[in-house]
Amino acid sequence: MNFLRNSKLDSNIHCLRYNNYPPTHCFNIYNNSNNQGYKLNNNNSLYSNNTSNNNNKFDTLKSYYSSNNSNNIKYVNNNNSSSLFNNSNSFRIDSLVSRNYSTHTNEDAAVVKKTTILDIKKKYKQSIPISMVTAYDYCSAKEVDKAGIDITLVGDSLGMVMLGDKGTTNVTMDAMIHHCKAVMRGTQRSFVVGDMPFGSFETSPRDALHNAIRLMKEGGVDAVKLEGGAKMKDTIREIVRAGIPVVGHIGLTPQTVSSFGGFKLQGKTSDEALSILEDAMALQEAGCFSIVIEMVPQLVGEMITKHLSIPTIGIGAGSGTSGQVLVYHDMLGLYSDFMPKFCKQYASLSSTIHEGLKNFKKEIEQRQFPTPQHSFTMKEEESKKFINILNSNNNSNNNNNGTDENLYSKSQYLNNSDNIKEKLKELKEKEKEIESLKIASTKTAKSITEQQQLQKPKQQTLKIETERFFLTPNGIKRPKIVVIGAGAMGSFFSAKLAAKDFADVWMVSAWKEHVDRINNNGLTLYNLEGKSESITSVRATLDALDNGVGNREEIETTINEKGFKNKVWQGVTSNGAVMAGAGSVRHTGSGLTYLASPSLAGLMMAGNNNNNGHYQNHPTTLDNEPKTLEEKRALEALGEILNEAGIVSELTYDVDALVWSKVVVNAAINPLSAVLGVPNGYLVQDEYSKNLMKKIIVEGMEVCKAKGIKLPYGEDTEEGFKYVANIAERTSTNYSSMLVDVIRGQPTEIKSINGVIVKEGERLDMMYQLTKDQIDLFTNNGYVIINEFFEARLLDNIFVDVKTKLDQLIALLLENKKVVDVNGEIAKDTDLDRKIISLDSQFKGTSIMLHTMFAGHLCRSFGSLFSNERLLDVIQQLLGTAEISGHPEWNLRVKTPNNTSFEVPWHQDAAYLVEGAESLDQITCWIPLIDITESNGALQLLATQSDSSNNIIPHRLQRLKGGDLKDSWYLEILRDQLPPDYQNIVVDTIGLKRGSIVLFKNTTCHQSLPNTTQRIRWTVDLRFQKTKDPSGFYPLDQSDNESKMALRSAEQRSIPIDYSKWDGEVDILMKKDNDNNNQDKLNYQIEGPWFDRWSSK
C-alpha cells in the first residue's frame, strides 16, 4: 500500500472518539453539478492530552486498537502512563460482546486463539469496528499481534517504508513472499492478509490465481489483497473459486497511481463516487469478503459501507467504514519522508531510535560501552595461565630483535593502556610508509602508460553522418555499448563490436571465471577459419539476464520506472557461436541479424517493404513526425554500427514472428541437447529425440497460432520441423547454451524459453495435453498416473475443511458422551492425525463419520478440485467429449492406522452401481494428500486388457474376521475370481507424491493395502462422467429425470458449481441403516444400492 504523505501531526496528542477518526483526518466532498460542498463534522470527539513519553510500541498499538474497537468511550484518563489494557477503571467501553476468550489478549497469555475469517465476519455483524495494521517482518508482526490487532496486512508499501523505493510498483512476488514468511513467523493471533504486487494479477485470471496460490502456499498468509475495481471481478472470482479469501481495494489504488495523475483524493464528484460504489458492488459480487477503501471523502466511504453486506476497511475514508487500517511505520513515526493527511501518529519512535543510536556511538567512542556488566570474564587463574602461554610464545618469536615485551603490558584487561599510544604511533608511521610507496608506484605506472599511448595508433571513428548517428551528436563522444548476457552469442557480439574500437564495450555475465578472464587477459575470438584475435578493450562485470521472451519488456519497465525515456529495441540473429572456454568464443556460422522496435511497427509496415516483413529504407508519410523519425534514424544508426562491426544486420517490423520463431527453435533443441548431453546434430539423427523435438515444435506452433503470430515457416508443423532440423544440422557440432550451463553448474534458461510456451498456453486457456502413450495406457490398461498434478495449496484447503468438520464432530461426540476429553486435551491438540486417532480409540466410528460428513456435502475445497480446468482437460481427452459432469460420489478417505475397516479389498467401482452401469464411461480420480509409502496404505490396480474392460466380476459384501456384515460396507472380489496371473499385472502407487493423480475406469480392479504406520493416510477420490449418461445410482431406465452436475460443455469451458444442487444429488448415496433409528446422528453404518445387488452373494 502506498500513501500520500503531506502533513505531520503532533505525536503528543492522542484522540479517542465515538467513531474511528476525528474530522481532521477526513475529506470534503463537492457535487460537480452545483459546486455544493458537504462538510462532515462530528462533535462527539473526546481528546485527551497525554503528557507522558513512556508509551512503548505495544501500548501505542493497543491504544489504536482500543480507539478502533470502541462503540462509545465514556471516560479517558491516561495521564499516569498506564496501559489502556490494564485492569484499572481508567475507562469503560459499552456494548462489548461477551467472549470465552479475551479480545484484548494479554501479551503473556499462554493460549492464543487464531483469528479466522469467521471472527472478522462476526465482528462485522455485531458492528464492532475492525482494526488492521501493516507489518513487514518478524518484529513488527510480533508487536502487531501482541497488541490484539484483528488483521495484519503485509502490504506492498514495504517497497517504500522497507526498501526505500519511491512507489510500490517495484515490489516483486518473491519479495512479498519473503516478507509474508517473516510476518507469519511473528504472528500467533492476527488474521494475516498478503498484498498481491503490481504485475502479479493484471495479465490474466490464470496468472493471478497462480500467484495467489504462491502467496498462500509459500508466504503462508490467510488471505490475499489486490487492487482494482469492476475490471478485476473475473480475476477475483477465479481466485475465490479456488478457495482463497480475497480482500479488494478501491478508491485510490497506489499501484496505478500514475493513471490518477498522482496521489489524489478520489470520488470528489458525484459521478466519481458512483463509479467507486459500482466497483465495490462488483467486488462483493465477485466474492471478496472485505474491501479496503482508500482516500475518498467520508460520505463516500460511509455510503459504500451501508450499501455492502461485507466489511469495509478505510484508510483516509472517514469514520463511517467497518474498520480502519494504518501503515505501521506511519502511525509509529518511523517513516520520516512524508506523512499523509489521513494518518494519525500514535508515537514518534524515529526520534527515540535516533537518540539511542547517537548515545551508542558516543559511548563507544568514549569507551563507556561495553562495561563489565555487558562483558564476560574468565577465572583469574585461567586468565593468568592463558597470558603466560602467550608471553612464552611471544618471547620465543622475538629473541632475534631483542624484544622482551610482556603481554600483560599489552592487555587492556589485565593492565592499563600506557602502551596504546606507542602502538598507534607505530601504526601511523607504517601507514605513511605504505602510502608513499603507493604514490611512487602510481607515478611509475602513469609514465609507462603515457609512453604506450604515444606509440598506440589513434582510435578509429565511425564514419556515419552526424545527423543520422544520434549516439554521437558532437562527433567526439564515443558510443557506450553494454552487452547483457555474455554467453556464446553475447561474447561473439561483444568481440566483433570491441574489435573495431569505435565504442566502449562492456559485457554483463553471471559466469565469474569468464568475467575475470576477460578483465585480466581480454576476450579471444576464433573466426570461421579458426584464426584467433585477442580483444583487450572490452570489459566485463557480473550480473545475469536470461535469454528468451519477456526480457525487452522487463528492461523497458525498469527504465520507465527510473524515469528515463529511452526506447528498448529487440533483435534476433541466426549467427552461430560456441564458448571455447572462459574468456574465449568461437564463431561457427554466419547469418542475418534483424532489429526491430515495436513502436515503429506501423511505420515500417506503412513504408515499402520487400514482401517478407523486412524494412527497406524509403521515406514514408510518417517521417514528418519528429519523435518517430528520431527513433527510426537511431535504430538505423545501430544497424550501421553492427554492419560496420561485421555483423550483417537488417531492420524488420515483425519482431514477434522472429522472436517466437527463435523461441520454438531453442525450445526444441536446447533442453533436449542438455538432457541427452549431445551436440545439436545428434538430435535429428536419432528417432527418439526427433519425435520429442516434433512434440515440442507442435506445442510451440500452436501457441503462436493462438497468439496470431505468423511464423516464417507458416502453420504446417512438418515445415516447422524441417526449419528447426535445418538449424540443428547447420550447427551440428555445437553444444547448446543450455547444455553448457548444465556443464558449468549454472541455472539454465529453461523457464524463459520452454517455460514461456507453457505460460502463454495457460494464459490463452489452451488445453493440458496428455501424450499418446498416456491415452493408450488408459484405453488399453484401464489407468494412467500423472505425477504431482495439483498445487499443494488446493490440497491444503481440504485440511481447512477437515478441521471445521472435525470440530463439529467433536462437539457432537462430547454432547452424546461418546468420548471423554480430559481438560480439553483432545480439542486443543493441533496434530490432526493424533486427534482423530485418539477419538477413534474411544469411539470407533469417528473416522467413518468424518468420511460420511464429506460424502454428504460438497465442500468448497472439493469443488475447486472438481472444477480444476487442467483436470477437466485430462478428463475431456479420456472421455472423448467436452460434455463433462461430476458423479455424485466423492470421498475423503481417512485411513487410520491398523484399522481393518479401511482395508479395502479388490473390487470394481461399477459394482457399487446398478446392473448395466459397467457400460457407462465413468472415471475415478484418486488423489493422495500425503506421500504414499509401502506401509501407509498404497493403492494397487490390475492392468486390465482392452477386450475385457467392460466386464463386471462377481462381488460379495466384505466379511471381516470376528465381525458381522455391518462392520464393513465394502464389496470384495474373491481371489478365485481374479485372473490367474493377476499378481503379474499389479500396478503399485508406492512412492507417489502428494498431489499426484491416478485415473482409472469404473471397471478397473483395485484395492488398498493396510496402513501399518502411526499416521493417517489421507486421500480423496472424485468421479467424472459424460453429462448425457446416468449416474448408475438409479435404475438405468429411470434416470431420464436425473439432474446433472455439469462442469464443462462444448460451449462453456468452465461451468460454475451450484453447491446446493450438488448436495441434493448425494441423498441416495450415503443412506443410513434402515434397521436403526434414522434420527440417530451417531449411526455410522453405511448402505447403498450395492447392498440389494450383492447381499445374496
C-alpha positions, 0 to 999 in steps of 0.5 A: 500500500502506498500513501500520500504523505503531506502533513505531520501531526503532533505525536503528543496528542492522542484522540479517542472518539465515538467513531474511528477518526476525528474530522481532521483526518477526513475529506470534503466532498463537492457535487460537480453539478452545483459546486455544493460542498458537504462538510462532515463534522462530528462533535462527539470527539473526546481528546485527551492530552497525554503528557507522558513519553513512556508509551512503548510500541505495544501500548501505542498499538493497543491504544489504536486498537482500543480507539478502533474497537470502541462503540462509545468511550465514556471516560479517558484518563491516561495521564499516569502512563498506564496501559489502556489494557490494564485492569484499572477503571481508567475507562469503560467501553459499552456494548462489548460482546461477551467472549470465552476468550479475551479480545484484548489478549494479554501479551503473556497469555499462554493460549492464543486463539487464531483469528479466522475469517469467521471472527472478522465476519462476526465482528462485522455483524455485531458492528464492532469496528475492525482494526488492521495494521501493516507489518513487514517482518518478524518484529513488527508482526510480533508487536502487531499481534501482541497488541490484539490487532484483528488483521495484519496486512503485509502490504506492498508499501514495504517497497517504500517504508522497507526498501526505500523505493519511491512507489510500490510498483517495484515490489516483486512476488518473491519479495512479498513472499519473503516478507509474508514468511517473516510476518507469519513467523511473528504472528500467533493471533492476527488474521494475516492478509498478503498484498498481491504486487503490481504485475502479479494479477493484471495479465490474466485470471490464470496468472493471478490465481497462480500467484495467489496460490504462491502467496498462500502456499509459500508466504503462508498468509490467510488471505490475499489483497489486490487492487482494482475495481469492476475490471478485476471481478473475473480475476477475483472470482477465479481466485475465490473459486479456488478457495482463497479469501480475497480482500479488494481495494478501491478508491485510490489504488497506489499501484496505478497511481500514475493513471490518477495523475498522482496521489489524489483524493478520489470520488470528489464528484458525484459521478466519481463516487458512483463509479467507486460504489459500482466497483465495490458492488462488483467486488462483493459480487465477485466474492471478496469478503472485505474491501479496503477503501482508500482516500475518498471523502467520508460520505463516500466511504460511509455510503459504500459501507451501508450499501455492502453486506461485507466489511469495509476497511478505510484508510483516509475514508472517514469514520463511517467504514467497518474498520480502519487500517494504518501503515505501521511505520506511519502511525509509529513515526518511523517513516520520516519522508512524508506523512499523509493527511489521513494518518494519525501518529500514535508515537514518534519512535524515529526520534527515540531510535535516533537518540539511542543510536547517537548515545551508542556511538558516543559511548563507544567512542568514549569507551563507556560501552561495553562495561563489565556488566555487558562483558564476560570474564574468565577465572583469574587463574585461567586468565593468568595461565592463558597470558603466560602461554602467550608471553612464552610464545611471544618471547620465543618469536622475538629473541632475534630483535631483542624484544622482551615485551610482556603481554600483560603490558599489552592487555587492556584487561589485565593492565592499563593502556600506557602502551596504546599510544606507542602502538598507534604511533607505530601504526601511523608511521607504517601507514605513511610508509605504505602510502608513499610507496603507493604514490611512487608506484602510481607515478611509475605506472602513469609514465609507462602508460603515457609512453604506450599511448604515444606509440598506440595508433589513434582510435578509429571513428565511425564514419556515419553522418552526424545527423543520422548517428544520434549516439554521437551528436558532437562527433567526439563522444564515443558510443557506450555499448553494454552487452547483457548476457555474455554467453556464446552469442553475447561474447561473439557480439561483444568481440566483433563490436570491441574489435573495431574500437569505435565504442566502449564495450562492456559485457554483463555475465553471471559466469565469474571465471569468464568475467575475470578472464576477460578483465585480466587477459581480454576476450579471444575470438576464433573466426570461421577459419579458426584464426584467433584475435585477442580483444583487450578493450572490452570489459566485463562485470557480473550480473545475469539476464536470461535469454528468451521472451519477456526480457525487452519488456522487463528492461523497458519497465525498469527504465520507465520506472527510473524515469528515463525515456529511452526506447528498448529495441529487440533483435534476433540473429541466426549467427552461430557461436560456441564458448571455447572456454572462459574468456574465449568464443568461437564463431561457427556460422554466419547469418542475418541479424534483424532489429526491430522496435515495436513502436515503429511497427506501423511505420515500417509496415506503412513504408515499402517493404520487400514482401517478407516483413523486412524494412527497406529504407524509403521515406514514408508519410510518417517521417514528418513526425519528429519523435518517430523519425528520431527513433527510426534514424537511431535504430538505423544508426545501430544497424550501421554500427553492427554492419560496420562491426561485421555483423550483417544486420537488417531492420524488420517490423515483425519482431514477434514472428522472429522472436517466437520463431527463435523461441520454438527453435531453442525450445526444441533443441536446447533442453533436449541437447542438455538432457541427452548431453549431445551436440545439436546434430545428434538430435535429428539423427536419432528417432527418439529425440526427433519425435520429442523435438516434433512434440515440442515444435507442435506445442510451440506452433500452436501457441503462436497460432493462438497468439496470431503470430505468423511464423516464417515457416507458416502453420504446417508443423512438418515445415516447422520441423524441417526449419528447426532440423535445418538449424540443428544440422547447420550447427551440428557440432555445437553444444547448446547454451543450455547444455553448457550451463548444465556443464558449468553448474549454472541455472539454465534458461529453461523457464524463459524459453520452454517455460514461456510456451507453457505460460502463454498456453495457460494464459490463452486457456489452451488445453493440458495435453496428455501424450499418446502413450498416456491415452493408450495406457488408459484405453488399453490398461484401464489407468494412467498416473500423472505425477504431482498434478495439483498445487499443494495449496488446493490440497491444503484447503481440504485440511481447512475443511477437515478441521471445521468438520472435525470440530463439529464432530467433536462437539457432537461426540462430547454432547452424546458422551461418546468420548471423554476429553480430559481438560480439553486435551483432545480439542486443543491438540493441533496434530490432526492425525493424533486427534482423530486417532485418539477419538477413534480409540474411544469411539470407533466410528469417528473416522467413518463419520468424518468420511460420511460428513464429506460424502454428504456435502460438497465442500468448497475445497472439493469443488475447486478440485472438481472444477480444476480446468487442467483436470477437466482437460485430462478428463475431456481427452479420456472421455472423448467429449467436452460434455463433462459432469461430476458423479455424485460420489466423492470421498475423503478417505481417512485411513487410520492406522491398523484399522481393518475397516479401511482395508479395502479389498479388490473390487470394481467401482461399477459394482457399487452401481446398478446392473448395466452401469459397467457400460457407462464411461465413468472415471475415478480420480484418486488423489493422495494428500500425503506421500504414499509409502509401502506401509501407509496404505498404497493403492494397487490396480490390475492392468486390465486388457482392452477386450475385457474392460467392460466386464463386471466380476462377481462381488460379495459384501466384505466379511471381516474376521470376528465381525458381522456384515455391518462392520464393513460396507465394502464389496470384495472380489474373491481371489478365485475370481481374479485372473490367474496371473493377476499378481503379474499385472499389479500396478503399485502407487508406492512412492507417489507424491502428494498431489499426484493423480491416478485415473482409472475406469469404473471397471478397473480392479483395485484395492488398498493395502493396510496402513501399518504406520502411526499416521493417517493416510489421507486421500480423496477420490472424485468421479467424472462422467459424460453429462448425457449418461446416468449416474448408475445410482438409479435404475438405468431406465429411470434416470431420464429425470436425473439432474446433472452436475455439469462442469464443462460443455462444448460451449462453456469451458468452465461451468460454475458449481451450484453447491446446493444442487450438488448436495441434493444429488448425494441423498441416495448415496450415503443412506443410513441403516434402515434397521436403526433409528434414522434420527440417530446422528451417531449411526455410522453404518453405511448402505447403498444400492450395492447392498440389494445387488450383492447381499445374496452373494 
